[in-house]
Amino acid sequence: MRIVITGAAGFIGSQTAHLLLSSGHDVIGIDSMTNYYDPLIKVARVAQLVQTSNFSFQKRDLAKDDCRDLLDQDTVVIHLAAQPGVRASWSEFESYANANVTATKHLLDAALECGVPRVIYASSSSVYGNSSDFPTTETAPLEPMSPYAVSKLAGEQLCRLYASERGLHTTSLRYFTVYGPGQRPDMLTHRLIAAAHNGAPVRIFGTGNQIRDFTFVGDVARANVAAITADSSPGQVFNIAGGSAVSIKEMIESVEAAVGLGQRIQQIPAPPVSGDVPRTDGSASLAESILGWKPTVDLDQGISAQVDDFRSTHAQLPRYAISA
Ligand SMILES: NC(=O)c1ccc[n+]([C@@H]2O[C@H](COP(=O)([O-])OP(=O)(O)OC[C@H]3O[C@@H](n4cnc5c(N)ncnc54)[C@H](O)[C@@H]3O)[C@@H](O)[C@H]2O)c1
């Protein structure tokens, strides 16, 4: 099977590409290599991927560039390209609208025109906002609490619309906080691990009692692959939740245990408007019954894998490591 992965130079995209390549699929990666975090990290991921002969890479901006030459009736698309990050979305909304909404619309138009059989869309647990139903199911109210979450929901709604009105088979996967080897340097687990290694203090917003349903990146990559062939309805939405809902304080303790070092934590009052929600805790029952997917990696195993990866990557890529 041929799969186009958008955002292939990113954290989840590169891991999904490795998983598909290891099963012998042909993968084309598309990425515009944004500088939201150090693009050298993305260059290193692509350099690793192109070592496999059935991977090729195209640097394109999906909000502007055509990608119809890469799509056909035998090609499935996994659409991960996006502008991530909750806080910056309040002040830099144009890049969120371009990357998360305009690019998704262009891609869906191209997929429809080229007869692509299926598009998998990377949605986000942030679409639930301040949910009060736990574990949260796919039918819970959608009340995004940040412009980022609004833009991800807009992309998801476009996927639903192209399924119901245009006959394109789309599937949206709402990932809950993804962590593990290669995690984006702006994300909490990476910042905790980097800070523990270099002795720097790490800043956390608020009390540390916020709960996140941490989901291991290898499990997320498996969900993307499962969605390619699953017997799902066009436009269907699934939670991809790791079943490891713990507080930030507990996450800090787990990282300390894995690294073998304590950390200096600086608690900063949460900004009055941030977009952070007090709790995410998703039900993955629907994904289990229809995608045949459930998480397999628990938090301690996942953190330990991320710490090992951080240590080996840091040795090879000095600029990568110390970002906390
Ligand atoms: N990491 C998480 O915890 C998480 C949780 C929920 C949802 N998601 C979603 O999963 C997807 C992947 O997230 P990630 O953590 O790997 O982020 P990432 O930033 O590492 O990867 C996204 C990639 O998309 C690329 N990109 C951005 N705009 C583009 C454009 N216009 N054209 C082509 N490429 C473009 C970026 O250069 C980047 O490499 C995103 O859609 C994100 O919203 C992530």
The ligand as an SDF file (V2000), in Angstrom:
LIG
                    3D

 44 48  0  0  0  0  0  0  0  0999 V2000
    1.6000   15.7970   20.2310 N   0  0  0  0  0  0  0  0  0  0  0  0
    0.3990   15.7070   20.8160 C   0  0  0  0  0  0  0  0  0  0  0  0
    0.2740   15.4980   22.0320 O   0  0  0  0  0  0  0  0  0  0  0  0
   -0.8630   15.8590   19.9790 C   0  0  0  0  0  0  0  0  0  0  0  0
   -2.1090   15.7400   20.6340 C   0  0  0  0  0  0  0  0  0  0  0  0
   -3.2640   15.8920   19.8770 C   0  0  0  0  0  0  0  0  0  0  0  0
   -3.1910   16.1080   18.5190 C   0  0  0  0  0  0  0  0  0  0  0  0
   -1.9760   16.2330   17.9200 N   0  0  0  0  0  0  0  0  0  0  0  0
   -1.9380   16.4610   16.4660 C   0  0  0  0  0  0  0  0  0  0  0  0
   -1.0580   15.5080   15.8870 O   0  0  0  0  0  0  0  0  0  0  0  0
   -0.4130   16.0760   14.7570 C   0  0  0  0  0  0  0  0  0  0  0  0
    1.0940   15.9080   14.8800 C   0  0  0  0  0  0  0  0  0  0  0  0
    1.5460   16.5860   16.0550 O   0  0  0  0  0  0  0  0  0  0  0  0
    3.0780   16.5500   16.5070 P   0  0  0  0  0  0  0  0  0  0  0  0
    3.1000   16.6200   17.9850 O   0  0  0  0  0  0  0  0  0  0  0  0
    3.7840   15.4710   15.7950 O   0  0  0  0  0  0  0  0  0  0  0  0
    3.5640   17.9840   15.9610 O   0  0  0  0  0  0  0  0  0  0  0  0
    4.8440   18.3910   15.1040 P   0  0  0  0  0  0  0  0  0  0  0  0
    4.8900   19.8830   15.1260 O   0  0  0  0  0  0  0  0  0  0  0  0
    6.0530   17.6660   15.5610 O   0  0  0  0  0  0  0  0  0  0  0  0
    4.4660   17.8880   13.6310 O   0  0  0  0  0  0  0  0  0  0  0  0
    3.6480   18.6340   12.7580 C   0  0  0  0  0  0  0  0  0  0  0  0
    4.4280   18.8510   11.4510 C   0  0  0  0  0  0  0  0  0  0  0  0
    3.5840   19.5320   10.5190 O   0  0  0  0  0  0  0  0  0  0  0  0
    4.4140   20.3830    9.7320 C   0  0  0  0  0  0  0  0  0  0  0  0
    3.5640   21.4230    9.1400 N   0  0  0  0  0  0  0  0  0  0  0  0
    2.9820   22.4720    9.7670 C   0  0  0  0  0  0  0  0  0  0  0  0
    2.2930   23.2260    8.8920 N   0  0  0  0  0  0  0  0  0  0  0  0
    2.4250   22.6190    7.6750 C   0  0  0  0  0  0  0  0  0  0  0  0
    1.9420   22.9150    6.3650 C   0  0  0  0  0  0  0  0  0  0  0  0
    1.1880   23.9980    6.1330 N   0  0  0  0  0  0  0  0  0  0  0  0
    2.2870   22.1020    5.3430 N   0  0  0  0  0  0  0  0  0  0  0  0
    3.0610   21.0000    5.5640 C   0  0  0  0  0  0  0  0  0  0  0  0
    3.5580   20.6740    6.7890 N   0  0  0  0  0  0  0  0  0  0  0  0
    3.2360   21.4760    7.8280 C   0  0  0  0  0  0  0  0  0  0  0  0
    5.4370   20.9240   10.7080 C   0  0  0  0  0  0  0  0  0  0  0  0
    6.6290   21.3670   10.0600 O   0  0  0  0  0  0  0  0  0  0  0  0
    5.6760   19.7170   11.6200 C   0  0  0  0  0  0  0  0  0  0  0  0
    6.8370   18.9830   11.2310 O   0  0  0  0  0  0  0  0  0  0  0  0
   -0.8960   17.5150   14.6740 C   0  0  0  0  0  0  0  0  0  0  0  0
   -1.9700   17.5670   13.7800 O   0  0  0  0  0  0  0  0  0  0  0  0
   -1.3760   17.8130   16.0810 C   0  0  0  0  0  0  0  0  0  0  0  0
   -2.3630   18.8330   16.1060 O   0  0  0  0  0  0  0  0  0  0  0  0
   -0.8170   16.1080   18.6200 C   0  0  0  0  0  0  0  0  0  0  0  0
  1  2  1  0
  2  3  2  0
  2  4  1  0
  4  5  1  0
  4 44  2  0
  5  6  2  0
  6  7  1  0
  7  8  2  0
  8  9  1  0
  8 44  1  0
  9 10  1  0
  9 42  1  0
 10 11  1  0
 11 12  1  0
 11 40  1  0
 12 13  1  0
 13 14  1  0
 14 15  2  0
 14 16  1  0
 14 17  1  0
 17 18  1  0
 18 19  2  0
 18 20  1  0
 18 21  1  0
 21 22  1  0
 22 23  1  0
 23 24  1  0
 23 38  1  0
 24 25  1  0
 25 26  1  0
 25 36  1  0
 26 27  1  0
 26 35  1  0
 27 28  2  0
 28 29  1  0
 29 30  1  0
 29 35  2  0
 30 31  1  0
 30 32  2  0
 32 33  1  0
 33 34  2  0
 34 35  1  0
 36 37  1  0
 36 38  1  0
 38 39  1  0
 40 41  1  0
 40 42  1  0
 42 43  1  0
M  CHG  2   8   1  16  -1
M  END
$$$$
